[in-house]
Amino acid sequence: MKKYRIFFILMLVFAAACNIFGQTKTYPFEVKKAGHGKQTIIFIPGFASSGDVWNETVSKFDSKFSCYVLTMKGFAGVPPLADASFKDWEKEIAAYIKDQKIDKPIIIGHSMGGGLAMALAADYPELIAKIVVVDTLPCLAALSDPNFTSKENNDCTSTINSLKAMSDEQFKQMQTATIPRLVADPAMQETVIGWSMKSDRTTFAKMYCDFSNTDLREKIKTIQCPSLILLESYFVNFKPAIENQYKNLKNADMRYASKGLHFIMYDDKEWYFEQLNNFLSSK
């Protein structure tokens, strides 16, 4: 009888443990929160970037909004999860919004984060109030290849192997050559390079490959919410091609920065904050 009693107690402990741990879900991102406004903004950084990219933006808006700042796992020193993918990250951000019972958040995304903002608004229109897309396109690859078609089962093995084969010094040299074409502000170039260096190499390679294969041009026709598209100044040279990519996005306000590069929040701050203020304050 005693033996069965011990077994029964052990079963109760096991069930309680399952119940406790089962309630703690792992998401493919870390979240930092600031502010206590009724309306929530979810900030999604771009490829290999830390959520710290939004620090100045959050400080401008956390008096009026609740701000949830994501850093995707595997980027900028956050430990990675296996099998990262654009689609999974989109699905898990939507799950987080539902699980946390966040009512109609505004999504602000930079670069790949802007792609995630569009995908979320398209696939979960009932969840999202507004989106702000900071310098990305529905299909980046199509800007250089108008005949681009995404592959259904895209194999990223060669990209992953190539980047993992690089030494840290080789990888840093590559990033040091690349980042000045993305950030005009010299003070921020080292910061952005540092985020890349702290990123998990497999996640970096997989998500670069995956996002390069992403095409949202058709998907965005299901977006119902107001959308603000902020594009770097150089993109004005490709205005017809860019606006053709966005032709299926209804209720969109497209604006081109007056100066700077890809990190508009660093390179054209006054213009950037003016656009955000106007859009976030409008009904």
Number of C-alpha atoms within 10 A of each C-alpha: 6 7 7 9 10 11 12 12 11 12 12 12 12 12 11 12 11 11 11 10 9 9 8 8 9 10 17 22 21 15 15 12 14 15 17 13 14 12 15 21 27 23 27 31 26 24 20 29 27 27 22 17 22 20 12 13 17 21 12 13 19 18 13 13 21 20 26 21 25 23 24 30 23 24 26 25 19 18 15 20 15 10 10 19 17 20 14 13 18 20 17 15 20 17 13 14 16 13 10 8 9 16 15 17 21 25 25 25 25 27 22 28 27 27 27 28 28 30 23 24 26 22 16 16 17 14 19 23 19 22 27 26 25 27 26 21 24 24 23 21 18 21 15 10 9 10 9 14 13 16 11 8 7 10 12 15 12 12 17 19 14 10 17 16 12 13 10 13 10 12 17 16 12 13 18 17 11 13 19 18 13 16 21 19 16 12 10 17 18 16 16 22 22 19 18 24 20 17 24 20 23 20 22 24 21 23 23 19 20 19 19 15 21 21 22 20 18 14 16 22 14 17 25 19 20 19 25 21 19 22 25 22 18 15 16 16 9 10 12 11 16 20 14 11 21 21 14 17 24 15 12 18 13 13 16 17 22 16 14 20 23 25 24 27 21 20 22 20 17 11 16 21 17 10 17 17 13 9 17 16 7 7 5
